[in-house]
C-alpha cells in the first residue's frame, strides 16, 4: 500500500544520481527487493512506470532483482548520454 | 560509450532512516522516551491513549503525535484529556507516518518540559512496519474482535514490536477468541515480545501498562543524565 511513497523515494534517488553523474537520460533503474521488504512487486512496478513517464523522466525500464530478506535498494542506473532531447 | 551504468547501491529508506536517527538522538539527549503505537484500524489505539492521558497526564508530561489518513478526530479526542500539545498529522492518503513528519511535529514540542512522547501511527498492520520514526519502542495492539492469527498474517509488524497489547479483553465472554492461542502465535513470531491483556473500558491490565511507561521515563532520563 505504501509503494507509491517508496517509488517516489526511488525516483528522488535516481534524479539525484543522474544529476551528480552529469548524465542526460535515465533509461533504466535496477532495484533489489527482498521478499520481506514489505513491498508488493507489481504494485511498485506500476507506481514506478507512472512516475517515470513524467518529467524529468521520459520512460525508463525497471529491473527488479528479488532477494531473501528485507533489502530494498537502488542498485544501479542505466543512462544514455547520446539520446536526443525531445 | 553513450550508454553507461551508474553504480548506486543506496537503500531506498536511507533518507528516512537518517532523519529517524536524528529524531532518536534529539529524544535521547532530552531524556524523553517515545512509543510508537501501531495496529489495524479500530483496535483501540486512541481509546488506550485517552485513558492513559486521563490517568497519567497529572503526573507525567506527555506529548502526543497522532497520524490519520483524513480528519483530526483522534487528535480532538485526545485533546480533551490533556492541556498539552496533541499534534495531528493528516497524511492525506499515505498509509503510515514517516520520520520527517515526526521530526516536524517535535519542532513544536518543548522536550525539556516533556517526560514521554506517544506516536499514534495510522491504523494499518502492514505499511508502518517499514518506516523507522526514531521511536524508543514499538507497541502493537490487536483486539480480541480480530483473529488470533493476526501475528502470523502480519509478522513484520509483530517481529519489530517490543510490546503486544491484546485489547478489548472485556469482550472475551462474548467471543470465541482463544487468548492462549493468540499468545502462542505472538511468541512464534517474536519470542521476546511482552504481552499485556488490556481493556481501556474496564481498566484491566492498565496498571501494568502504566508501569511500563514509567519504567521507560525513568530509564531515559537516567541515561540522559549519565551522558550529560
Interface residues (C-beta under 8 A of the other chain):
Chain A: X1 X2 X5 X6 X9 X10 X12 X13 X14 X17 X18 X21 X23 X27 X30 X36 X37 X38 X39 X70 X71 X72 X73 X74 X75 X76 X77 X78 X79 X80 X81 X82 X83
Chain B: X2 X3 X4 X5 X6 X7 X8 X9 X10 X11 X12 X13 X15 X16 X94 X95 X96 X98 X124 X126 X127 X129 X130 X131 X156
